[in-house]
Amino acid sequence: MDFFNTKKQYNLLKTKINKAIASVHNHGKYIMGPEVIQLENLLKKYLNVKYVITCANGTDALMLSLMSINIKKGDAVFLPSFSFVSTAEAVAILGADPVFVDVDERTFNIKKESLIAAIENIKNNTDLNCKAIVSVDLFGQTSNYDELKKISQKYKLKLIADSAQSFGAKWKNKKVGNLADITTTSFFPAKPFGCYGDGGAVFTNNSRLFNKINSIRIHGSNKKKYQYSYVGINSRLDTIQASILIEKLRIFDKEIEIRNKIAKFYNKNLSKYLKIPIIDNNCRSVWAQYTLISNNRKKIINYLSKYKIPTAIYYPIPIHLQKPYQKFYKSPDGLKNSIILSKQVFSIPIYPYLSKKNQIEIISRIKETFKN
Ligand SMILES: *Cc1c(COP(=O)(O)O)cnc(C)c1O
């Protein structure tokens, strides 16, 4: 059994994807070819968002977003500690201060009280300028964007959604891409909407931000060749990856449906034994991960591995406890949930091509660990 595998999906789409790649070889426009523009237009329609800027990966998508709002040394950006490192890395690399905030113990997303306490603390007790919030939609579930919008407006902060794991998810029937000032995603192969290499994108409805991000991703170039408006970076999505994503987008809604079915099946069979993931009623998750909570995860993981059932731990150490990030501020509440969750969470396989037989085996092996 695999924790995740791309082979079954590839076999399903093989003819179309091979043809798409061959057609890129035929025109030879490997950088910013017509498929890149076509994908951006398809994503605009799919998300109902005004502007899409594809780029090299999800980390760059965050960096491009932060650069577009001038994040720099002396600025504070609030973000959850229980996330993938990129969320904080993109802030720190620009010389700004990530300020770590705790997460809710059941949704795994940013905790309102912890965020407010962190903002008040930085505002009142430091010289940093409070500039932005980066929310993370962990494991495929959106953050609570009603709360976050209110807080960002009250404190005049820009709201960036790190939706690397939640492309396709919805909050109150609105798709990711429309829930924050700027939204970023990743097309890393193991994300819900992945390509066959690195890839990412930024979404916004703001034309000024679009123009700036669009320029920064190509060295800060402007319309005249070899003239530049900003200090930029080189971060483009390869045409070949775009051509692959175009084919995958056609079956993506179906895949989200299957992920939700598997999650429902797990929920029904595991809730008696373990803390199952809780999805807010306002949200449709895309189930990037199915993550359980146990104060005895080691026993369960070891037992499952005896039967070659793979598991993963996202994330074993919260970012604020990682060596390069210990020096930054954190919410005065001490980030208790992030610390406890890092010791108790484990994820089981949930990709759309996981067979029912495998799902049943995972459930019954987990149940067995509670019998002895
Ligand atoms: C994967 C991920 C990223 C980074 O995406 P890459 O494409 O790997 O750079 C950023 N944030 C979160 C929450 C992620 O899961």
The ligand as an ORCA input file, in Angstrom:
! r2SCAN-3c Opt
* xyz 0 1
  C       3.524     22.472      0.292
  C       3.301     23.688      1.060
  C       3.939     24.898      0.735
  C       5.045     25.016     -0.278
  O       4.787     24.550     -1.527
  P       6.006     24.151     -2.504
  O       5.362     24.061     -3.833
  O       6.535     22.852     -2.015
  O       7.023     25.231     -2.425
  C       3.610     26.033      1.454
  N       2.718     25.983      2.453
  C       2.096     24.845      2.806
  C       1.085     24.889      3.902
  C       2.373     23.663      2.128
  O       1.753     22.535      2.493
*
